[in-house]
Amino acid sequence: MRMHKIYNNLPSSVKEDVGFPINFMSLTKEQEIFLDRLLFETLTDTLSEVKTSVNQFKDELEGIIEDL
């Protein structure tokens, strides 16, 4: 999902509470950069966690296969 869709789907009250505009197109360049970085960091952390989980699952499956 694109950043503008994610942003525009947030409740207006949440955006207003932090002083951000209601619409993505009204963000300042600094606000947009902040959100880009925040989303990037969040996705990077999530991807890393998923990769770790998949590798653990793979190791467990390899152990089960060896036991068969």
MOPAC internal coordinates of N, CA, C and O (Angstrom, degrees):
PM7 1SCF
backbone

  N    0.0000 0     0.00 0     0.00 0    0    0    0
  C    1.4452 1     0.00 0     0.00 0    1    0    0
  C    1.5288 1   108.24 1     0.00 0    2    1    0
  O    1.2310 1   120.78 1   -42.06 1    3    2    1
  N    1.2655 1   116.12 1   137.94 1    3    2    1
  C    1.4638 1   121.27 1  -179.27 1    5    3    2
  C    1.5196 1   111.20 1   -74.61 1    6    5    3
  O    1.2310 1   121.64 1   -27.28 1    7    6    5
  N    1.3301 1   114.46 1   152.72 1    7    6    5
  C    1.4631 1   120.95 1  -176.55 1    9    7    6
  C    1.5235 1   112.04 1   -55.32 1   10    9    7
  O    1.2310 1   119.67 1   136.67 1   11   10    9
  N    1.3373 1   118.24 1   -43.33 1   11   10    9
  C    1.4606 1   119.18 1  -177.08 1   13   11   10
  C    1.5274 1   111.90 1   -63.58 1   14   13   11
  O    1.2310 1   120.37 1   146.28 1   15   14   13
  N    1.3221 1   116.90 1   -33.72 1   15   14   13
  C    1.4640 1   119.75 1   178.11 1   17   15   14
  C    1.5247 1   110.69 1   -70.12 1   18   17   15
  O    1.2310 1   120.87 1   137.49 1   19   18   17
  N    1.3288 1   115.95 1   -42.51 1   19   18   17
  C    1.4642 1   120.27 1   178.07 1   21   19   18
  C    1.5240 1   109.34 1   -61.04 1   22   21   19
  O    1.2310 1   120.93 1   132.00 1   23   22   21
  N    1.3292 1   115.83 1   -48.00 1   23   22   21
  C    1.4702 1   120.50 1  -178.16 1   25   23   22
  C    1.5280 1   110.95 1   -61.96 1   26   25   23
  O    1.2310 1   120.41 1   131.24 1   27   26   25
  N    1.3127 1   116.82 1   -48.76 1   27   26   25
  C    1.4675 1   120.21 1  -176.73 1   29   27   26
  C    1.5253 1   112.30 1   -67.12 1   30   29   27
  O    1.2310 1   119.92 1   159.49 1   31   30   29
  N    1.3383 1   117.75 1   -20.51 1   31   30   29
  C    1.4698 1   120.81 1   177.29 1   33   31   30
  C    1.5278 1   113.26 1   -82.61 1   34   33   31
  O    1.2310 1   120.50 1   167.30 1   35   34   33
  N    1.3398 1   116.66 1   -12.70 1   35   34   33
  C    1.4678 1   119.12 1   176.43 1   37   35   34
  C    1.5291 1   109.73 1   -68.30 1   38   37   35
  O    1.2310 1   120.38 1   -33.76 1   39   38   37
  N    1.3255 1   116.89 1   146.24 1   39   38   37
  C    1.4684 1   118.92 1   177.41 1   41   39   38
  C    1.5304 1   111.05 1   -59.85 1   42   41   39
  O    1.2310 1   120.55 1   -40.80 1   43   42   41
  N    1.3134 1   116.55 1   139.20 1   43   42   41
  C    1.4672 1   122.03 1  -179.67 1   45   43   42
  C    1.5154 1   111.43 1   -57.02 1   46   45   43
  O    1.2310 1   120.33 1   142.06 1   47   46   45
  N    1.3185 1   116.98 1   -37.94 1   47   46   45
  C    1.4673 1   120.20 1  -177.38 1   49   47   46
  C    1.5277 1   111.33 1   -62.98 1   50   49   47
  O    1.2310 1   120.22 1   144.69 1   51   50   49
  N    1.3330 1   117.19 1   -35.31 1   51   50   49
  C    1.4671 1   121.15 1   178.91 1   53   51   50
  C    1.5221 1   109.48 1   -65.44 1   54   53   51
  O    1.2310 1   120.47 1   134.62 1   55   54   53
  N    1.3179 1   116.71 1   -45.38 1   55   54   53
  C    1.4625 1   120.67 1  -179.96 1   57   55   54
  C    1.5268 1   110.54 1   -65.64 1   58   57   55
  O    1.2310 1   120.35 1   137.92 1   59   58   57
  N    1.3066 1   116.93 1   -42.08 1   59   58   57
  C    1.4654 1   120.67 1   179.48 1   61   59   58
  C    1.5224 1   111.33 1   -64.22 1   62   61   59
  O    1.2310 1   120.31 1   142.69 1   63   62   61
  N    1.3347 1   117.01 1   -37.31 1   63   62   61
  C    1.4661 1   121.10 1  -179.10 1   65   63   62
  C    1.5315 1   112.72 1   -60.66 1   66   65   63
  O    1.2310 1   120.06 1   149.57 1   67   66   65
  N    1.3270 1   117.49 1   -30.43 1   67   66   65
  C    1.4653 1   120.59 1   179.98 1   69   67   66
  C    1.5286 1   111.82 1  -101.74 1   70   69   67
  O    1.2310 1   120.46 1  -172.30 1   71   70   69
  N    1.3100 1   116.72 1     7.70 1   71   70   69
  C    1.4572 1   120.81 1   176.78 1   73   71   70
  C    1.5151 1   114.78 1    78.89 1   74   73   71
  O    1.2310 1   120.31 1  -158.71 1   75   74   73
  N    1.3174 1   117.02 1    21.29 1   75   74   73
  C    1.4560 1   120.85 1   178.38 1   77   75   74
  C    1.5295 1   109.09 1   -96.40 1   78   77   75
  O    1.2310 1   120.17 1   -27.44 1   79   78   77
  N    1.3252 1   117.28 1   152.56 1   79   78   77
  C    1.4636 1   120.22 1   178.44 1   81   79   78
  C    1.5288 1   111.74 1   -69.74 1   82   81   79
  O    1.2310 1   121.34 1   -19.68 1   83   82   81
  N    1.3031 1   115.05 1   160.32 1   83   82   81
  C    1.4651 1   121.02 1  -179.34 1   85   83   82
  C    1.5330 1   111.10 1   -67.17 1   86   85   83
  O    1.2310 1   120.26 1   139.21 1   87   86   85
  N    1.3318 1   117.11 1   -40.79 1   87   86   85
  C    1.4569 1   122.32 1  -174.46 1   89   87   86
  C    1.5257 1   110.66 1  -103.37 1   90   89   87
  O    1.2310 1   120.73 1   -40.62 1   91   90   89
  N    1.3168 1   116.20 1   139.38 1   91   90   89
  C    1.4718 1   122.31 1   179.78 1   93   91   90
  C    1.5279 1   111.67 1   -55.69 1   94   93   91
  O    1.2310 1   120.14 1   140.67 1   95   94   93
  N    1.3072 1   117.35 1   -39.33 1   95   94   93
  C    1.4612 1   121.25 1  -176.81 1   97   95   94
  C    1.5331 1   112.53 1   -64.33 1   98   97   95
  O    1.2310 1   120.11 1   162.95 1   99   98   97
  N    1.3218 1   117.39 1   -17.05 1   99   98   97
  C    1.4638 1   121.68 1  -179.09 1  101   99   98
  C    1.5290 1   113.22 1   -92.98 1  102  101   99
  O    1.2310 1   120.07 1   178.77 1  103  102  101
  N    1.3232 1   117.48 1    -1.23 1  103  102  101
  C    1.4659 1   120.54 1   178.32 1  105  103  102
  C    1.5253 1   110.13 1   -64.95 1  106  105  103
  O    1.2310 1   121.15 1   -33.09 1  107  106  105
  N    1.3270 1   115.40 1   146.91 1  107  106  105
  C    1.4568 1   118.56 1   170.55 1  109  107  106
  C    1.5258 1   107.68 1   -74.35 1  110  109  107
  O    1.2310 1   120.75 1   -14.94 1  111  110  109
  N    1.3084 1   116.17 1   165.06 1  111  110  109
  C    1.4717 1   119.89 1   178.74 1  113  111  110
  C    1.5296 1   109.83 1   -60.94 1  114  113  111
  O    1.2310 1   120.33 1   141.14 1  115  114  113
  N    1.3389 1   116.97 1   -38.86 1  115  114  113
  C    1.4624 1   121.41 1   179.91 1  117  115  114
  C    1.5273 1   111.02 1   -64.33 1  118  117  115
  O    1.2310 1   120.24 1   138.12 1  119  118  117
  N    1.3346 1   117.15 1   -41.88 1  119  118  117
  C    1.4646 1   120.77 1   178.62 1  121  119  118
  C    1.5261 1   110.52 1   -64.83 1  122  121  119
  O    1.2310 1   120.75 1   139.09 1  123  122  121
  N    1.3217 1   116.18 1   -40.91 1  123  122  121
  C    1.4608 1   120.55 1   179.29 1  125  123  122
  C    1.5304 1   110.83 1   -64.00 1  126  125  123
  O    1.2310 1   120.37 1   136.79 1  127  126  125
  N    1.3409 1   116.89 1   -43.21 1  127  126  125
  C    1.4625 1   120.94 1   178.10 1  129  127  126
  C    1.5283 1   109.88 1   -62.25 1  130  129  127
  O    1.2310 1   120.43 1   137.12 1  131  130  129
  N    1.3277 1   116.79 1   -42.88 1  131  130  129
  C    1.4618 1   120.81 1   177.86 1  133  131  130
  C    1.5255 1   110.94 1   -58.14 1  134  133  131
  O    1.2310 1   120.34 1   132.66 1  135  134  133
  N    1.3202 1   116.95 1   -47.34 1  135  134  133
  C    1.4682 1   120.16 1  -179.38 1  137  135  134
  C    1.5205 1   111.83 1   -67.05 1  138  137  135
  O    1.2310 1   120.32 1   140.97 1  139  138  137
  N    1.3367 1   117.00 1   -39.03 1  139  138  137
  C    1.4697 1   120.46 1   176.12 1  141  139  138
  C    1.5219 1   110.34 1   -57.67 1  142  141  139
  O    1.2310 1   121.00 1   132.71 1  143  142  141
  N    1.3295 1   115.70 1   -47.29 1  143  142  141
  C    1.4711 1   120.94 1  -178.22 1  145  143  142
  C    1.5211 1   111.22 1   -65.81 1  146  145  143
  O    1.2310 1   120.77 1   137.57 1  147  146  145
  N    1.3269 1   116.14 1   -42.43 1  147  146  145
  C    1.4626 1   121.20 1   178.88 1  149  147  146
  C    1.5264 1   110.76 1   -61.35 1  150  149  147
  O    1.2310 1   120.43 1   133.66 1  151  150  149
  N    1.3141 1   116.77 1   -46.34 1  151  150  149
  C    1.4616 1   120.58 1   179.13 1  153  151  150
  C    1.5198 1   110.98 1   -65.37 1  154  153  151
  O    1.2310 1   119.98 1   138.20 1  155  154  153
  N    1.3305 1   117.64 1   -41.80 1  155  154  153
  C    1.4592 1   121.45 1   178.98 1  157  155  154
  C    1.5242 1   111.12 1   -60.09 1  158  157  155
  O    1.2310 1   120.83 1   132.26 1  159  158  157
  N    1.3418 1   116.02 1   -47.74 1  159  158  157
  C    1.4715 1   120.24 1  -179.71 1  161  159  158
  C    1.5267 1   111.05 1   -62.59 1  162  161  159
  O    1.2310 1   120.57 1   137.87 1  163  162  161
  N    1.3189 1   116.52 1   -42.13 1  163  162  161
  C    1.4646 1   121.07 1   179.95 1  165  163  162
  C    1.5201 1   110.82 1   -63.28 1  166  165  163
  O    1.2310 1   120.64 1   133.98 1  167  166  165
  N    1.3237 1   116.38 1   -46.02 1  167  166  165
  C    1.4629 1   119.90 1  -179.59 1  169  167  166
  C    1.5212 1   111.76 1   -67.68 1  170  169  167
  O    1.2310 1   120.37 1   142.70 1  171  170  169
  N    1.3238 1   116.91 1   -37.30 1  171  170  169
  C    1.4593 1   120.63 1   178.06 1  173  171  170
  C    1.5242 1   110.49 1   -62.92 1  174  173  171
  O    1.2310 1   120.38 1   134.50 1  175  174  173
  N    1.3352 1   116.88 1   -45.50 1  175  174  173
  C    1.4636 1   120.84 1   178.19 1  177  175  174
  C    1.5272 1   110.96 1   -62.80 1  178  177  175
  O    1.2310 1   120.48 1   136.13 1  179  178  177
  N    1.3288 1   116.69 1   -43.87 1  179  178  177
  C    1.4609 1   121.06 1  -179.71 1  181  179  178
  C    1.5180 1   110.66 1   -64.14 1  182  181  179
  O    1.2310 1   120.15 1   136.77 1  183  182  181
  N    1.3090 1   117.32 1   -43.23 1  183  182  181
  C    1.4673 1   121.45 1   178.83 1  185  183  182
  C    1.5229 1   110.50 1   -61.51 1  186  185  183
  O    1.2310 1   120.54 1   138.51 1  187  186  185
  N    1.3059 1   116.57 1   -41.49 1  187  186  185
  C    1.4651 1   120.97 1   178.95 1  189  187  186
  C    1.5308 1   110.57 1   -62.54 1  190  189  187
  O    1.2310 1   120.38 1   137.50 1  191  190  189
  N    1.3180 1   116.87 1   -42.50 1  191  190  189
  C    1.4667 1   121.09 1   178.97 1  193  191  190
  C    1.5254 1   110.72 1   -64.90 1  194  193  191
  O    1.2310 1   120.23 1   138.12 1  195  194  193
  N    1.3242 1   117.16 1   -41.88 1  195  194  193
  C    1.4665 1   120.94 1   178.95 1  197  195  194
  C    1.5207 1   110.19 1   -64.50 1  198  197  195
  O    1.2310 1   120.50 1   137.72 1  199  198  197
  N    1.3169 1   116.64 1   -42.28 1  199  198  197
  C    1.4652 1   120.60 1   179.54 1  201  199  198
  C    1.5270 1   110.52 1   -61.53 1  202  201  199
  O    1.2310 1   120.16 1   137.59 1  203  202  201
  N    1.3243 1   117.29 1   -42.41 1  203  202  201
  C    1.4678 1   121.46 1   178.12 1  205  203  202
  C    1.5226 1   110.42 1   -62.40 1  206  205  203
  O    1.2310 1   120.36 1   135.56 1  207  206  205
  N    1.3240 1   116.92 1   -44.44 1  207  206  205
  C    1.4691 1   121.16 1  -179.95 1  209  207  206
  C    1.5251 1   111.42 1   -63.38 1  210  209  207
  O    1.2310 1   120.51 1   138.19 1  211  210  209
  N    1.3150 1   116.63 1   -41.81 1  211  210  209
  C    1.4685 1   120.73 1  -179.75 1  213  211  210
  C    1.5256 1   109.94 1   -64.91 1  214  213  211
  O    1.2310 1   120.60 1   138.41 1  215  214  213
  N    1.3201 1   116.46 1   -41.59 1  215  214  213
  C    1.4724 1   119.58 1   178.94 1  217  215  214
  C    1.5283 1   111.37 1   -64.82 1  218  217  215
  O    1.2310 1   120.07 1   141.12 1  219  218  217
  N    1.3335 1   117.47 1   -38.88 1  219  218  217
  C    1.4675 1   120.64 1   177.07 1  221  219  218
  C    1.5264 1   110.23 1   -64.94 1  222  221  219
  O    1.2310 1   120.78 1   137.97 1  223  222  221
  N    1.3194 1   116.11 1   -42.03 1  223  222  221
  C    1.4631 1   120.62 1   178.87 1  225  223  222
  C    1.5288 1   110.24 1   -63.41 1  226  225  223
  O    1.2310 1   120.56 1   138.34 1  227  226  225
  N    1.3322 1   116.53 1   -41.66 1  227  226  225
  C    1.4670 1   121.47 1   177.82 1  229  227  226
  C    1.5232 1   110.51 1   -59.97 1  230  229  227
  O    1.2310 1   120.78 1   134.91 1  231  230  229
  N    1.3270 1   116.12 1   -45.09 1  231  230  229
  C    1.4665 1   120.51 1   179.55 1  233  231  230
  C    1.5250 1   111.04 1   -61.80 1  234  233  231
  O    1.2310 1   120.62 1   138.31 1  235  234  233
  N    1.3293 1   116.42 1   -41.69 1  235  234  233
  C    1.4693 1   120.34 1   178.85 1  237  235  234
  C    1.5228 1   110.53 1   -64.17 1  238  237  235
  O    1.2310 1   120.15 1   137.55 1  239  238  237
  N    1.3345 1   117.32 1   -42.45 1  239  238  237
  C    1.4625 1   120.45 1   179.07 1  241  239  238
  C    1.5227 1   111.75 1   -64.96 1  242  241  239
  O    1.2310 1   120.47 1   141.26 1  243  242  241
  N    1.3265 1   116.70 1   -38.74 1  243  242  241
  C    1.4654 1   119.94 1   177.98 1  245  243  242
  C    1.5296 1   109.70 1   -63.57 1  246  245  243
  O    1.2310 1   119.86 1   141.62 1  247  246  245
  N    1.3336 1   117.88 1   -38.38 1  247  246  245
  C    1.4532 1   121.03 1   176.86 1  249  247  246
  C    1.5185 1   111.90 1   -64.41 1  250  249  247
  O    1.2310 1   120.57 1   139.04 1  251  250  249
  N    1.3078 1   116.51 1   -40.96 1  251  250  249
  C    1.4718 1   120.55 1   179.06 1  253  251  250
  C    1.5124 1   110.10 1   -65.04 1  254  253  251
  O    1.2310 1   120.50 1   137.40 1  255  254  253
  N    1.3355 1   116.66 1   -42.60 1  255  254  253
  C    1.4701 1   120.62 1   179.73 1  257  255  254
  C    1.5238 1   111.00 1   -62.86 1  258  257  255
  O    1.2310 1   120.78 1   139.81 1  259  258  257
  N    1.3204 1   116.11 1   -40.19 1  259  258  257
  C    1.4808 1   119.58 1   178.48 1  261  259  258
  C    1.5344 1   110.62 1   -63.60 1  262  261  259
  O    1.2310 1   120.27 1   144.12 1  263  262  261
  N    1.3335 1   117.09 1   -35.88 1  263  262  261
  C    1.4680 1   120.92 1  -179.77 1  265  263  262
  C    1.5308 1   112.06 1   -70.83 1  266  265  263
  O    1.2310 1   120.72 1   157.21 1  267  266  265
  N    1.3176 1   116.22 1   -22.79 1  267  266  265
  C    1.4744 1   119.60 1   179.36 1  269  267  266
  C    1.5010 1   108.56 1   -75.72 1  270  269  267
  O    1.2310 1   120.10 1   180.00 1  271  270  269

